[in-house]
Amino acid sequence: MLLLMLEALGALLLLVFIVWWTMFSGRDRGEPAARDAASPPSERQNEKNE
């Protein structure tokens, strides 16, 4: 029974690690701000040029 619980805990930790890795591995500063995510790309480009 103990071995089964350890295996389940290991699988859960692996799942959490995979989710964390896929969420934050490709971004320099984590999730984008809500303002950046809500505006269309054309508006974000105009803000950078001004």
Contact map, one row per residue, 1 for C-alpha under 8 A:
11111000000000000000000000000000000000000000000000
11111100000000000000000000000000000000000000000000
11111110000000000000000000000000000000000000000000
11111111000000000000000000000000000000000000000000
11111111100000000000000000000000000000000000000000
01111111110000000000000000000000000000000000000000
00111111111000000000000000000000000000000000000000
00011111111100000000000000000000000000000000000000
00001111111110000000000000000000000000000000000000
00000111111111000000000000000000000000000000000000
00000011111111100000000000000000000000000000000000
00000001111111110000000000000000000000000000000000
00000000111111111000000000000000000000000000000000
00000000011111111100000000000000000000000000000000
00000000001111111110000000000000000000000000000000
00000000000111111111000000000000000000000000000000
00000000000011111111100000000000000000000000000000
00000000000001111111110000000000000000000000000000
00000000000000111111111000000000000000000000000000
00000000000000011111111110000000000000000000000000
00000000000000001111111110000000000000000000000000
00000000000000000111111111000000000000000000000000
00000000000000000011111111000000000000000000000000
00000000000000000001111111100110000000000000000000
00000000000000000001111111100000000000000000000000
00000000000000000000011111110000000000000000000000
00000000000000000000000111111110000000000000000000
00000000000000000000000001111100000000000000000000
00000000000000000000000000111111000000000000000000
00000000000000000000000100111111000000000000000000
00000000000000000000000100101111100000000000000000
00000000000000000000000000001111110110000000000000
00000000000000000000000000000011111110000000000000
00000000000000000000000000000001111111000000000000
00000000000000000000000000000000111111100000000000
00000000000000000000000000000001111111100001000000
00000000000000000000000000000001111111110000000000
00000000000000000000000000000000011111110000000000
00000000000000000000000000000000001111111011000000
00000000000000000000000000000000000011111111000000
00000000000000000000000000000000000000111111100000
00000000000000000000000000000000000000011111110000
00000000000000000000000000000000000000111111111000
00000000000000000000000000000000000100111111111100
00000000000000000000000000000000000000001111111110
00000000000000000000000000000000000000000111111111
00000000000000000000000000000000000000000011111111
00000000000000000000000000000000000000000001111111
00000000000000000000000000000000000000000000111111
00000000000000000000000000000000000000000000011111
